[in-house]
Amino acid sequence: MDVDTINLCWSIFQRYIKSSDQSHAVSHLVTELLDAGMRDEDIHDLANIDSFFAEAVKDNSEEYDEYETDEDDGWD
């Protein structure tokens, strides 16, 4: 999967999806991508798109526990 294309599409869709619906939309998208066989190595990149994707990957992917997102570097 081309995560850069997913990121580009998401930046466009954000303009048209109400902010209250964005989390639900991303969750649905991530579920479909994982069901379609997204490669484990792409899951990390997907989670780094933004906080919506990070949360959706965390909630829907067993592989997520193996990765830390770039946003979560352990520093407080």
GIRAHU-V257503 format. One record per pair of residues at least 24 apart in sequence whose ideal C-beta (glycine too) atoms are under 8 Angstrom apart, sorted by sequence separation. I is the first residue (numbers start at 1). J is the second residue. D is the distance in whole Angstrom. If there is no record, write none. Layout:
# GIRAHU-V257503
i->I j->J d->D
i->I j->J d->D
This chain:
# GIRAHU-V257503
i->43 j->67 d->7
i->31 j->56 d->8
i->44 j->69 d->7
i->26 j->52 d->4
i->30 j->56 d->4
i->34 j->60 d->6
i->40 j->66 d->8
i->6 j->33 d->7
i->26 j->53 d->6
i->29 j->56 d->8
i->30 j->57 d->6
i->34 j->61 d->6
i->27 j->55 d->8
i->23 j->52 d->6
i->26 j->55 d->8
i->27 j->56 d->4
i->31 j->60 d->5
i->22 j->52 d->6
i->26 j->56 d->5
i->30 j->60 d->5
i->30 j->61 d->8
i->1 j->33 d->7
i->23 j->55 d->7
i->27 j->59 d->7
i->23 j->56 d->8
i->27 j->60 d->7
i->1 j->36 d->8
i->1 j->38 d->5
i->1 j->39 d->7
i->3 j->42 d->5
i->10 j->49 d->6
i->6 j->46 d->7
i->10 j->50 d->8
i->1 j->42 d->5
i->3 j->45 d->4
i->7 j->49 d->5
i->3 j->46 d->6
i->6 j->49 d->7
i->10 j->53 d->8
i->3 j->49 d->7
